[in-house]
């Protein structure tokens, strides 16, 4: 009951100077709102990257060929052509826990159908590829192992390429030409969306890897990448080690020499891709946190002014029986009330700002419950931290001196 009475007195004191109270809360409102909005932007970007990582499939391991150098410039992993079809077959045969393997080669060029043409990517893979990538077939069927062995001129077409060449026409059974090579469309792929690197995954033609190596390129004898899937996520590190040991043995790499390939699990790719988002989120939250601290300093400043203005009031309260702890509690409650109400308004402001950015600027935002709770708790903590000194100062005033204060 006594605490409630103290709270009521504190609220009445704040209501006497409404404009000053609102301006004091403004710093907290801006700080909390900025924290919520900035963290939401960072979390949205991170979620978008994670969704693109998930589009790779489940429990995926990628083995890329080594890096080559041209004119002193490193061309990156996948450019040296150090992997072979035999390497892919050895991984499937000898590495435990692997449920699917697909060699991967890339080509591209102008694809034509009737009087329409479109420049697209041609990706040579094995029948397991779509299962590994968790890529659905919308219509038709996947090519077979026999098609791979014979280098059959068959393909599945992605949604973006399909729209450019066929519009509303059914592509199944139709013949398209890529680099003057006639290819029969036997299936259409479901939509996959944007890749983790920002490319359109649906702008593609999927063919047997032997067709790309022998008929489109002719000179290809090596692979750019081997993608595989493990039985579970738990065994991915062990599979990664087994693949590295197997390929070092097959490529006769000495212990002191570096690998001429790269083995990365889906977790490695996700960590690397989300690191930038994590750093950005931390940076944005830190900047917003500074404004919250400035708001706390504003509370301390106003509370100190309030103590000076209400010195006589404090003296009267002490003269009629109020204890030092009652004065301390009153001023502390005033500071906490300022920061807490400011925090609640700031949360609403931050959520509104995040939704506005998402709708008007198409920024990916994700409002996190954790961020809301942390921002509110932090705002209340700011009130306690910055309000304690003025409250303590008020509680230590001498009643006689306070009564004499004009």
ROLUM-688423 format. One record per residue (C-alpha): residue number from 1; residue in three letters; x, y, z. Coordinates in nm, 3 decimals. Example, Ala and Ser with C-alpha at 12.3 -4.5 7.8 and 13.67 -1.06 7.14 Angstrom:
2
k = 1; r = ala; east = 1.230; north = -0.450; up = 0.780
k = 2; r = ser; east = 1.367; north = -0.106; up = 0.714
END
This chain:
406
k = 1; r = unk; east = 0.000; north = 0.000; up = 0.000
k = 2; r = unk; east = 0.282; north = 0.236; up = 0.087
k = 3; r = unk; east = 0.458; north = 0.158; up = -0.243
k = 4; r = unk; east = 0.138; north = 0.227; up = -0.435
k = 5; r = unk; east = 0.097; north = 0.563; up = -0.261
k = 6; r = unk; east = 0.458; north = 0.650; up = -0.347
k = 7; r = unk; east = 0.397; north = 0.551; up = -0.710
k = 8; r = unk; east = 0.085; north = 0.772; up = -0.719
k = 9; r = unk; east = 0.282; north = 1.069; up = -0.586
k = 10; r = unk; east = 0.556; north = 1.009; up = -0.845
k = 11; r = unk; east = 0.303; north = 1.001; up = -1.131
k = 12; r = unk; east = 0.136; north = 1.319; up = -1.009
k = 13; r = unk; east = 0.474; north = 1.491; up = -0.997
k = 14; r = unk; east = 0.543; north = 1.390; up = -1.357
k = 15; r = unk; east = 0.199; north = 1.511; up = -1.469
k = 16; r = unk; east = 0.265; north = 1.859; up = -1.329
k = 17; r = unk; east = 0.527; north = 1.916; up = -1.602
k = 18; r = unk; east = 0.376; north = 1.731; up = -1.899
k = 19; r = unk; east = 0.589; north = 1.894; up = -2.169
k = 20; r = unk; east = 0.913; north = 1.834; up = -1.981
k = 21; r = unk; east = 0.809; north = 1.473; up = -1.913
k = 22; r = unk; east = 0.733; north = 1.413; up = -2.282
k = 23; r = unk; east = 1.059; north = 1.570; up = -2.397
k = 24; r = unk; east = 1.253; north = 1.362; up = -2.142
k = 25; r = unk; east = 1.084; north = 1.043; up = -2.264
k = 26; r = unk; east = 1.162; north = 1.137; up = -2.623
k = 27; r = unk; east = 1.525; north = 1.030; up = -2.589
k = 28; r = unk; east = 1.418; north = 0.686; up = -2.465
k = 29; r = unk; east = 1.148; north = 0.660; up = -2.732
k = 30; r = unk; east = 1.399; north = 0.735; up = -3.009
k = 31; r = unk; east = 1.659; north = 0.503; up = -2.857
k = 32; r = unk; east = 1.428; north = 0.204; up = -2.810
k = 33; r = unk; east = 1.259; north = 0.263; up = -3.146
k = 34; r = unk; east = 1.596; north = 0.278; up = -3.319
k = 35; r = unk; east = 1.713; north = -0.043; up = -3.148
k = 36; r = unk; east = 1.396; north = -0.231; up = -3.252
k = 37; r = unk; east = 1.405; north = -0.101; up = -3.610
k = 38; r = unk; east = 1.777; north = -0.159; up = -3.662
k = 39; r = unk; east = 1.774; north = -0.508; up = -3.513
k = 40; r = unk; east = 1.467; north = -0.591; up = -3.724
k = 41; r = unk; east = 1.651; north = -0.485; up = -4.040
k = 42; r = unk; east = 1.955; north = -0.693; up = -3.945
k = 43; r = unk; east = 1.742; north = -0.994; up = -3.847
k = 44; r = unk; east = 1.545; north = -0.967; up = -4.171
k = 45; r = unk; east = 1.863; north = -0.965; up = -4.378
k = 46; r = unk; east = 1.994; north = -1.265; up = -4.182
k = 47; r = unk; east = 1.666; north = -1.455; up = -4.229
k = 48; r = unk; east = 1.675; north = -1.382; up = -4.602
k = 49; r = unk; east = 2.029; north = -1.520; up = -4.629
k = 50; r = unk; east = 1.932; north = -1.828; up = -4.426
k = 51; r = unk; east = 1.634; north = -1.889; up = -4.655
k = 52; r = unk; east = 1.862; north = -1.876; up = -4.955
k = 53; r = unk; east = 2.103; north = -2.117; up = -4.786
k = 54; r = unk; east = 1.810; north = -2.350; up = -4.721
k = 55; r = unk; east = 1.734; north = -2.345; up = -5.094
k = 56; r = unk; east = 2.057; north = -2.542; up = -5.144
k = 57; r = unk; east = 1.879; north = -2.843; up = -4.991
k = 58; r = unk; east = 1.918; north = -3.036; up = -4.666
k = 59; r = unk; east = 2.249; north = -3.176; up = -4.533
k = 60; r = unk; east = 2.438; north = -3.069; up = -4.845
k = 61; r = unk; east = 2.816; north = -3.093; up = -4.883
k = 62; r = unk; east = 2.989; north = -2.920; up = -5.175
k = 63; r = unk; east = 3.324; north = -3.030; up = -5.312
k = 64; r = unk; east = 3.473; north = -2.769; up = -5.544
k = 65; r = unk; east = 3.778; north = -2.800; up = -5.765
k = 66; r = unk; east = 4.084; north = -2.590; up = -5.689
k = 67; r = unk; east = 4.166; north = -2.234; up = -5.784
k = 68; r = unk; east = 4.357; north = -2.139; up = -6.097
k = 69; r = unk; east = 4.552; north = -1.820; up = -6.172
k = 70; r = unk; east = 4.537; north = -1.620; up = -6.493
k = 71; r = unk; east = 4.774; north = -1.331; up = -6.542
k = 72; r = unk; east = 4.856; north = -1.334; up = -6.171
k = 73; r = unk; east = 4.487; north = -1.317; up = -6.077
k = 74; r = unk; east = 4.330; north = -1.595; up = -5.869
k = 75; r = unk; east = 4.010; north = -1.716; up = -6.035
k = 76; r = unk; east = 3.870; north = -1.875; up = -5.718
k = 77; r = unk; east = 3.764; north = -2.226; up = -5.628
k = 78; r = unk; east = 3.600; north = -2.419; up = -5.910
k = 79; r = unk; east = 3.819; north = -2.274; up = -6.186
k = 80; r = unk; east = 4.108; north = -2.523; up = -6.191
k = 81; r = unk; east = 3.918; north = -2.837; up = -6.293
k = 82; r = unk; east = 4.089; north = -3.069; up = -6.045
k = 83; r = unk; east = 3.784; north = -3.291; up = -5.989
k = 84; r = unk; east = 3.680; north = -3.575; up = -6.216
k = 85; r = unk; east = 3.380; north = -3.800; up = -6.265
k = 86; r = unk; east = 3.589; north = -4.081; up = -6.112
k = 87; r = unk; east = 3.631; north = -3.867; up = -5.798
k = 88; r = unk; east = 3.253; north = -3.829; up = -5.771
k = 89; r = unk; east = 3.201; north = -4.202; up = -5.817
k = 90; r = unk; east = 3.469; north = -4.278; up = -5.555
k = 91; r = unk; east = 3.297; north = -4.048; up = -5.304
k = 92; r = unk; east = 2.964; north = -4.222; up = -5.362
k = 93; r = unk; east = 3.126; north = -4.564; up = -5.336
k = 94; r = unk; east = 3.367; north = -4.519; up = -5.043
k = 95; r = unk; east = 3.237; north = -4.244; up = -4.813
k = 96; r = unk; east = 2.994; north = -4.369; up = -4.548
k = 97; r = unk; east = 2.674; north = -4.176; up = -4.482
k = 98; r = unk; east = 2.637; north = -4.031; up = -4.833
k = 99; r = unk; east = 2.285; north = -4.075; up = -4.970
k = 100; r = unk; east = 2.321; north = -3.897; up = -5.304
k = 101; r = unk; east = 2.598; north = -3.761; up = -5.529
k = 102; r = unk; east = 2.588; north = -3.542; up = -5.837
k = 103; r = unk; east = 2.873; north = -3.410; up = -6.048
k = 104; r = unk; east = 2.816; north = -3.054; up = -6.162
k = 105; r = unk; east = 2.943; north = -2.870; up = -6.470
k = 106; r = unk; east = 2.843; north = -2.534; up = -6.610
k = 107; r = unk; east = 2.793; north = -2.400; up = -6.956
k = 108; r = unk; east = 2.561; north = -2.149; up = -7.112
k = 109; r = unk; east = 2.468; north = -1.961; up = -7.421
k = 110; r = unk; east = 2.176; north = -1.850; up = -7.632
k = 111; r = unk; east = 1.881; north = -2.084; up = -7.622
k = 112; r = unk; east = 1.624; north = -2.055; up = -7.901
k = 113; r = unk; east = 1.272; north = -2.177; up = -7.959
k = 114; r = unk; east = 1.093; north = -2.073; up = -8.276
k = 115; r = unk; east = 1.162; north = -1.703; up = -8.323
k = 116; r = unk; east = 1.237; north = -1.645; up = -7.954
k = 117; r = unk; east = 1.575; north = -1.660; up = -7.787
k = 118; r = unk; east = 1.717; north = -1.615; up = -7.438
k = 119; r = unk; east = 2.066; north = -1.627; up = -7.286
k = 120; r = unk; east = 2.065; north = -1.874; up = -6.999
k = 121; r = unk; east = 2.281; north = -2.104; up = -6.788
k = 122; r = unk; east = 2.313; north = -2.471; up = -6.878
k = 123; r = unk; east = 2.392; north = -2.689; up = -6.578
k = 124; r = unk; east = 2.505; north = -3.046; up = -6.620
k = 125; r = unk; east = 2.413; north = -3.273; up = -6.329
k = 126; r = unk; east = 2.321; north = -3.631; up = -6.234
k = 127; r = unk; east = 1.970; north = -3.766; up = -6.159
k = 128; r = unk; east = 2.028; north = -3.728; up = -5.781
k = 129; r = unk; east = 2.077; north = -3.353; up = -5.817
k = 130; r = unk; east = 1.716; north = -3.244; up = -5.773
k = 131; r = unk; east = 1.673; north = -3.467; up = -5.467
k = 132; r = unk; east = 1.991; north = -3.324; up = -5.311
k = 133; r = unk; east = 1.882; north = -2.967; up = -5.380
k = 134; r = unk; east = 1.523; north = -3.037; up = -5.273
k = 135; r = unk; east = 1.409; north = -2.902; up = -5.608
k = 136; r = unk; east = 1.060; north = -3.007; up = -5.713
k = 137; r = unk; east = 0.956; north = -3.100; up = -6.066
k = 138; r = unk; east = 0.640; north = -2.914; up = -6.161
k = 139; r = unk; east = 0.565; north = -3.116; up = -6.473
k = 140; r = unk; east = 0.729; north = -3.399; up = -6.662
k = 141; r = unk; east = 1.013; north = -3.608; up = -6.521
k = 142; r = unk; east = 1.385; north = -3.616; up = -6.443
k = 143; r = unk; east = 1.628; north = -3.778; up = -6.684
k = 144; r = unk; east = 1.768; north = -4.121; up = -6.597
k = 145; r = unk; east = 2.109; north = -4.279; up = -6.541
k = 146; r = unk; east = 2.079; north = -4.422; up = -6.892
k = 147; r = unk; east = 2.036; north = -4.069; up = -7.027
k = 148; r = unk; east = 2.358; north = -3.973; up = -6.845
k = 149; r = unk; east = 2.550; north = -4.270; up = -6.987
k = 150; r = unk; east = 2.438; north = -4.195; up = -7.342
k = 151; r = unk; east = 2.472; north = -3.818; up = -7.316
k = 152; r = unk; east = 2.107; north = -3.780; up = -7.414
k = 153; r = unk; east = 1.991; north = -3.447; up = -7.550
k = 154; r = unk; east = 1.721; north = -3.392; up = -7.290
k = 155; r = unk; east = 1.668; north = -3.116; up = -7.036
k = 156; r = unk; east = 1.448; north = -2.968; up = -6.765
k = 157; r = unk; east = 1.372; north = -2.599; up = -6.785
k = 158; r = unk; east = 1.356; north = -2.341; up = -6.504
k = 159; r = unk; east = 1.059; north = -2.111; up = -6.453
k = 160; r = unk; east = 1.232; north = -1.788; up = -6.562
k = 161; r = unk; east = 1.364; north = -1.942; up = -6.884
k = 162; r = unk; east = 1.026; north = -2.104; up = -6.944
k = 163; r = unk; east = 0.845; north = -1.769; up = -6.929
k = 164; r = unk; east = 1.088; north = -1.609; up = -7.174
k = 165; r = unk; east = 1.057; north = -1.883; up = -7.437
k = 166; r = unk; east = 0.716; north = -2.044; up = -7.403
k = 167; r = unk; east = 0.484; north = -1.798; up = -7.226
k = 168; r = unk; east = 0.169; north = -2.007; up = -7.170
k = 169; r = unk; east = 0.265; north = -2.287; up = -7.409
k = 170; r = unk; east = 0.332; north = -2.636; up = -7.268
k = 171; r = unk; east = 0.708; north = -2.697; up = -7.316
k = 172; r = unk; east = 0.703; north = -3.074; up = -7.254
k = 173; r = unk; east = 0.823; north = -3.258; up = -7.564
k = 174; r = unk; east = 0.928; north = -2.937; up = -7.742
k = 175; r = unk; east = 1.276; north = -2.900; up = -7.896
k = 176; r = unk; east = 1.493; north = -2.601; up = -7.810
k = 177; r = unk; east = 1.841; north = -2.528; up = -7.937
k = 178; r = unk; east = 2.136; north = -2.425; up = -7.725
k = 179; r = unk; east = 2.453; north = -2.352; up = -7.919
k = 180; r = unk; east = 2.281; north = -2.513; up = -8.217
k = 181; r = unk; east = 2.243; north = -2.839; up = -8.025
k = 182; r = unk; east = 1.879; north = -2.959; up = -8.027
k = 183; r = unk; east = 1.755; north = -3.051; up = -7.682
k = 184; r = unk; east = 1.418; north = -3.201; up = -7.589
k = 185; r = unk; east = 1.239; north = -3.056; up = -7.285
k = 186; r = unk; east = 1.120; north = -3.344; up = -7.066
k = 187; r = unk; east = 1.028; north = -3.152; up = -6.750
k = 188; r = unk; east = 0.972; north = -2.814; up = -6.590
k = 189; r = unk; east = 1.126; north = -2.721; up = -6.256
k = 190; r = unk; east = 0.935; north = -2.566; up = -5.969
k = 191; r = unk; east = 1.027; north = -2.211; up = -5.863
k = 192; r = unk; east = 1.346; north = -2.187; up = -5.657
k = 193; r = unk; east = 1.396; north = -1.812; up = -5.617
k = 194; r = unk; east = 1.710; north = -1.608; up = -5.566
k = 195; r = unk; east = 2.037; north = -1.777; up = -5.476
k = 196; r = unk; east = 2.255; north = -1.680; up = -5.179
k = 197; r = unk; east = 2.469; north = -1.479; up = -5.423
k = 198; r = unk; east = 2.170; north = -1.289; up = -5.562
k = 199; r = unk; east = 2.134; north = -1.479; up = -5.892
k = 200; r = unk; east = 1.810; north = -1.613; up = -6.036
k = 201; r = unk; east = 1.811; north = -1.990; up = -5.977
k = 202; r = unk; east = 1.511; north = -2.032; up = -6.206
k = 203; r = unk; east = 1.695; north = -1.898; up = -6.510
k = 204; r = unk; east = 1.849; north = -2.235; up = -6.597
k = 205; r = unk; east = 1.843; north = -2.541; up = -6.816
k = 206; r = unk; east = 1.924; north = -2.870; up = -6.636
k = 207; r = unk; east = 2.087; north = -3.139; up = -6.853
k = 208; r = unk; east = 2.283; north = -3.463; up = -6.796
k = 209; r = unk; east = 2.640; north = -3.366; up = -6.710
k = 210; r = unk; east = 2.772; north = -3.588; up = -6.990
k = 211; r = unk; east = 2.561; north = -3.394; up = -7.240
k = 212; r = unk; east = 2.716; north = -3.065; up = -7.131
k = 213; r = unk; east = 3.070; north = -3.210; up = -7.126
k = 214; r = unk; east = 3.052; north = -3.391; up = -7.462
k = 215; r = unk; east = 2.796; north = -3.209; up = -7.675
k = 216; r = unk; east = 2.794; north = -2.847; up = -7.557
k = 217; r = unk; east = 3.157; north = -2.802; up = -7.456
k = 218; r = unk; east = 3.337; north = -3.098; up = -7.609
k = 219; r = unk; east = 3.662; north = -3.013; up = -7.432
k = 220; r = unk; east = 3.535; north = -3.072; up = -7.075
k = 221; r = unk; east = 3.696; north = -3.365; up = -6.897
k = 222; r = unk; east = 3.677; north = -3.233; up = -6.542
k = 223; r = unk; east = 3.407; north = -3.112; up = -6.304
k = 224; r = unk; east = 3.360; north = -2.776; up = -6.143
k = 225; r = unk; east = 3.186; north = -2.917; up = -5.839
k = 226; r = unk; east = 3.047; north = -3.231; up = -5.679
k = 227; r = unk; east = 2.738; north = -3.188; up = -5.460
k = 228; r = unk; east = 2.628; north = -3.460; up = -5.223
k = 229; r = unk; east = 2.381; north = -3.521; up = -4.945
k = 230; r = unk; east = 2.440; north = -3.692; up = -4.612
k = 231; r = unk; east = 2.196; north = -3.906; up = -4.416
k = 232; r = unk; east = 2.183; north = -3.652; up = -4.133
k = 233; r = unk; east = 2.330; north = -3.317; up = -4.029
k = 234; r = unk; east = 2.517; north = -3.479; up = -3.739
k = 235; r = unk; east = 2.753; north = -3.674; up = -3.965
k = 236; r = unk; east = 2.839; north = -3.386; up = -4.199
k = 237; r = unk; east = 3.174; north = -3.306; up = -4.027
k = 238; r = unk; east = 3.282; north = -3.673; up = -4.044
k = 239; r = unk; east = 3.180; north = -3.695; up = -4.411
k = 240; r = unk; east = 3.377; north = -3.376; up = -4.477
k = 241; r = unk; east = 3.690; north = -3.532; up = -4.324
k = 242; r = unk; east = 3.644; north = -3.859; up = -4.514
k = 243; r = unk; east = 3.608; north = -3.678; up = -4.846
k = 244; r = unk; east = 3.920; north = -3.470; up = -4.781
k = 245; r = unk; east = 4.125; north = -3.781; up = -4.693
k = 246; r = unk; east = 3.992; north = -3.971; up = -4.996
k = 247; r = unk; east = 4.062; north = -3.692; up = -5.246
k = 248; r = unk; east = 4.408; north = -3.620; up = -5.106
k = 249; r = unk; east = 4.488; north = -3.986; up = -5.156
k = 250; r = unk; east = 4.341; north = -3.998; up = -5.508
k = 251; r = unk; east = 4.517; north = -3.676; up = -5.611
k = 252; r = unk; east = 4.845; north = -3.791; up = -5.451
k = 253; r = unk; east = 4.881; north = -3.478; up = -5.240
k = 254; r = unk; east = 5.172; north = -3.488; up = -4.997
k = 255; r = unk; east = 5.116; north = -3.407; up = -4.629
k = 256; r = unk; east = 5.295; north = -3.073; up = -4.659
k = 257; r = unk; east = 5.100; north = -2.958; up = -4.966
k = 258; r = unk; east = 4.768; north = -2.776; up = -4.978
k = 259; r = unk; east = 4.450; north = -2.933; up = -5.109
k = 260; r = unk; east = 4.364; north = -2.877; up = -5.476
k = 261; r = unk; east = 3.996; north = -2.882; up = -5.384
k = 262; r = unk; east = 3.760; north = -2.735; up = -5.125
k = 263; r = unk; east = 3.507; north = -2.925; up = -4.913
k = 264; r = unk; east = 3.236; north = -2.714; up = -4.749
k = 265; r = unk; east = 2.931; north = -2.824; up = -4.561
k = 266; r = unk; east = 2.603; north = -2.637; up = -4.564
k = 267; r = unk; east = 2.680; north = -2.519; up = -4.210
k = 268; r = unk; east = 3.012; north = -2.370; up = -4.326
k = 269; r = unk; east = 2.836; north = -2.188; up = -4.609
k = 270; r = unk; east = 2.563; north = -2.061; up = -4.375
k = 271; r = unk; east = 2.813; north = -1.933; up = -4.118
k = 272; r = unk; east = 3.015; north = -1.748; up = -4.382
k = 273; r = unk; east = 2.705; north = -1.602; up = -4.546
k = 274; r = unk; east = 2.542; north = -1.484; up = -4.223
k = 275; r = unk; east = 2.858; north = -1.340; up = -4.067
k = 276; r = unk; east = 2.813; north = -1.012; up = -4.253
k = 277; r = unk; east = 2.450; north = -0.990; up = -4.141
k = 278; r = unk; east = 2.549; north = -1.055; up = -3.779
k = 279; r = unk; east = 2.815; north = -0.783; up = -3.795
k = 280; r = unk; east = 2.571; north = -0.536; up = -3.952
k = 281; r = unk; east = 2.304; north = -0.613; up = -3.690
k = 282; r = unk; east = 2.554; north = -0.564; up = -3.407
k = 283; r = unk; east = 2.676; north = -0.237; up = -3.558
k = 284; r = unk; east = 2.325; north = -0.100; up = -3.608
k = 285; r = unk; east = 2.216; north = -0.206; up = -3.259
k = 286; r = unk; east = 2.528; north = -0.046; up = -3.108
k = 287; r = unk; east = 2.458; north = 0.284; up = -3.283
k = 288; r = unk; east = 2.096; north = 0.274; up = -3.167
k = 289; r = unk; east = 2.213; north = 0.181; up = -2.816
k = 290; r = unk; east = 2.415; north = 0.503; up = -2.802
k = 291; r = unk; east = 2.096; north = 0.705; up = -2.855
k = 292; r = unk; east = 1.935; north = 0.506; up = -2.573
k = 293; r = unk; east = 2.225; north = 0.599; up = -2.343
k = 294; r = unk; east = 2.183; north = 0.964; up = -2.443
k = 295; r = unk; east = 1.817; north = 0.933; up = -2.345
k = 296; r = unk; east = 1.927; north = 0.798; up = -2.006
k = 297; r = unk; east = 2.156; north = 1.093; up = -1.954
k = 298; r = unk; east = 1.861; north = 1.319; up = -2.035
k = 299; r = unk; east = 1.661; north = 1.148; up = -1.760
k = 300; r = unk; east = 1.943; north = 1.203; up = -1.509
k = 301; r = unk; east = 1.968; north = 1.569; up = -1.606
k = 302; r = unk; east = 1.595; north = 1.633; up = -1.569
k = 303; r = unk; east = 1.575; north = 1.442; up = -1.241
k = 304; r = unk; east = 1.860; north = 1.649; up = -1.097
k = 305; r = unk; east = 1.675; north = 1.966; up = -1.200
k = 306; r = unk; east = 1.359; north = 1.824; up = -1.046
k = 307; r = unk; east = 1.538; north = 1.757; up = -0.715
k = 308; r = unk; east = 1.658; north = 2.118; up = -0.706
k = 309; r = unk; east = 1.314; north = 2.258; up = -0.791
k = 310; r = unk; east = 1.137; north = 2.041; up = -0.533
k = 311; r = unk; east = 1.383; north = 2.080; up = -0.244
k = 312; r = unk; east = 1.124; north = 2.252; up = -0.025
k = 313; r = unk; east = 0.864; north = 1.985; up = -0.108
k = 314; r = unk; east = 1.113; north = 1.716; up = -0.003
k = 315; r = unk; east = 1.176; north = 1.900; up = 0.323
k = 316; r = unk; east = 0.801; north = 1.919; up = 0.398
k = 317; r = unk; east = 0.756; north = 1.548; up = 0.327
k = 318; r = unk; east = 1.043; north = 1.461; up = 0.561
k = 319; r = unk; east = 0.905; north = 1.695; up = 0.828
k = 320; r = unk; east = 0.570; north = 1.513; up = 0.827
k = 321; r = unk; east = 0.730; north = 1.170; up = 0.865
k = 322; r = unk; east = 0.862; north = 1.054; up = 0.525
k = 323; r = unk; east = 1.180; north = 0.849; up = 0.553
k = 324; r = unk; east = 1.487; north = 0.882; up = 0.332
k = 325; r = unk; east = 1.401; north = 0.554; up = 0.161
k = 326; r = unk; east = 1.053; north = 0.693; up = 0.075
k = 327; r = unk; east = 1.211; north = 0.992; up = -0.100
k = 328; r = unk; east = 1.461; north = 0.761; up = -0.273
k = 329; r = unk; east = 1.178; north = 0.532; up = -0.388
k = 330; r = unk; east = 0.966; north = 0.821; up = -0.514
k = 331; r = unk; east = 1.236; north = 0.972; up = -0.735
k = 332; r = unk; east = 1.351; north = 0.629; up = -0.851
k = 333; r = unk; east = 0.994; north = 0.542; up = -0.949
k = 334; r = unk; east = 0.969; north = 0.869; up = -1.143
k = 335; r = unk; east = 1.285; north = 0.783; up = -1.338
k = 336; r = unk; east = 1.172; north = 0.424; up = -1.404
k = 337; r = unk; east = 0.825; north = 0.544; up = -1.508
k = 338; r = unk; east = 0.978; north = 0.787; up = -1.756
k = 339; r = unk; east = 1.203; north = 0.522; up = -1.910
k = 340; r = unk; east = 0.941; north = 0.243; up = -1.904
k = 341; r = unk; east = 0.665; north = 0.446; up = -2.070
k = 342; r = unk; east = 0.921; north = 0.580; up = -2.314
k = 343; r = unk; east = 1.028; north = 0.221; up = -2.379
k = 344; r = unk; east = 0.671; north = 0.108; up = -2.452
k = 345; r = unk; east = 0.613; north = 0.396; up = -2.694
k = 346; r = unk; east = 0.957; north = 0.329; up = -2.844
k = 347; r = unk; east = 0.868; north = -0.038; up = -2.904
k = 348; r = unk; east = 0.552; north = 0.066; up = -3.091
k = 349; r = unk; east = 0.756; north = 0.322; up = -3.288
k = 350; r = unk; east = 1.027; north = 0.067; up = -3.374
k = 351; r = unk; east = 0.777; north = -0.197; up = -3.490
k = 352; r = unk; east = 0.593; north = 0.063; up = -3.697
k = 353; r = unk; east = 0.918; north = 0.185; up = -3.853
k = 354; r = unk; east = 1.023; north = -0.172; up = -3.939
k = 355; r = unk; east = 0.688; north = -0.246; up = -4.104
k = 356; r = unk; east = 0.699; north = 0.085; up = -4.293
k = 357; r = unk; east = 1.046; north = 0.008; up = -4.430
k = 358; r = unk; east = 0.930; north = -0.339; up = -4.532
k = 359; r = unk; east = 0.624; north = -0.209; up = -4.719
k = 360; r = unk; east = 0.761; north = 0.111; up = -4.872
k = 361; r = unk; east = 1.123; north = 0.018; up = -4.945
k = 362; r = unk; east = 1.093; north = -0.362; up = -4.972
k = 363; r = unk; east = 1.362; north = -0.411; up = -4.709
k = 364; r = unk; east = 1.356; north = -0.753; up = -4.543
k = 365; r = unk; east = 1.268; north = -0.694; up = -4.178
k = 366; r = unk; east = 1.196; north = -0.939; up = -3.898
k = 367; r = unk; east = 1.065; north = -0.806; up = -3.567
k = 368; r = unk; east = 1.208; north = -1.033; up = -3.297
k = 369; r = unk; east = 1.031; north = -1.087; up = -2.964
k = 370; r = unk; east = 1.373; north = -1.117; up = -2.800
k = 371; r = unk; east = 1.470; north = -0.773; up = -2.933
k = 372; r = unk; east = 1.148; north = -0.622; up = -2.794
k = 373; r = unk; east = 1.199; north = -0.775; up = -2.451
k = 374; r = unk; east = 1.567; north = -0.681; up = -2.436
k = 375; r = unk; east = 1.495; north = -0.323; up = -2.550
k = 376; r = unk; east = 1.224; north = -0.279; up = -2.286
k = 377; r = unk; east = 1.432; north = -0.430; up = -2.005
k = 378; r = unk; east = 1.728; north = -0.217; up = -2.110
k = 379; r = unk; east = 1.515; north = 0.098; up = -2.111
k = 380; r = unk; east = 1.392; north = 0.018; up = -1.756
k = 381; r = unk; east = 1.752; north = -0.051; up = -1.652
k = 382; r = unk; east = 1.853; north = 0.288; up = -1.796
k = 383; r = unk; east = 1.589; north = 0.449; up = -1.574
k = 384; r = unk; east = 1.724; north = 0.273; up = -1.265
k = 385; r = unk; east = 2.088; north = 0.342; up = -1.348
k = 386; r = unk; east = 2.052; north = 0.709; up = -1.441
k = 387; r = unk; east = 1.774; north = 0.777; up = -1.192
k = 388; r = unk; east = 1.948; north = 0.638; up = -0.885
k = 389; r = unk; east = 2.196; north = 0.923; up = -0.834
k = 390; r = unk; east = 1.933; north = 1.204; up = -0.839
k = 391; r = unk; east = 1.703; north = 0.991; up = -0.617
k = 392; r = unk; east = 1.983; north = 0.927; up = -0.369
k = 393; r = unk; east = 2.074; north = 1.293; up = -0.368
k = 394; r = unk; east = 1.712; north = 1.384; up = -0.289
k = 395; r = unk; east = 1.692; north = 1.129; up = -0.006
k = 396; r = unk; east = 2.007; north = 1.266; up = 0.160
k = 397; r = unk; east = 1.884; north = 1.627; up = 0.184
k = 398; r = unk; east = 1.875; north = 1.768; up = 0.536
k = 399; r = unk; east = 1.509; north = 1.840; up = 0.626
k = 400; r = unk; east = 1.587; north = 2.173; up = 0.798
k = 401; r = unk; east = 1.802; north = 2.298; up = 0.507
k = 402; r = unk; east = 1.535; north = 2.180; up = 0.265
k = 403; r = unk; east = 1.262; north = 2.373; up = 0.447
k = 404; r = unk; east = 1.473; north = 2.690; up = 0.439
k = 405; r = unk; east = 1.533; north = 2.651; up = 0.063
k = 406; r = unk; east = 1.366; north = 2.921; up = -0.148
END
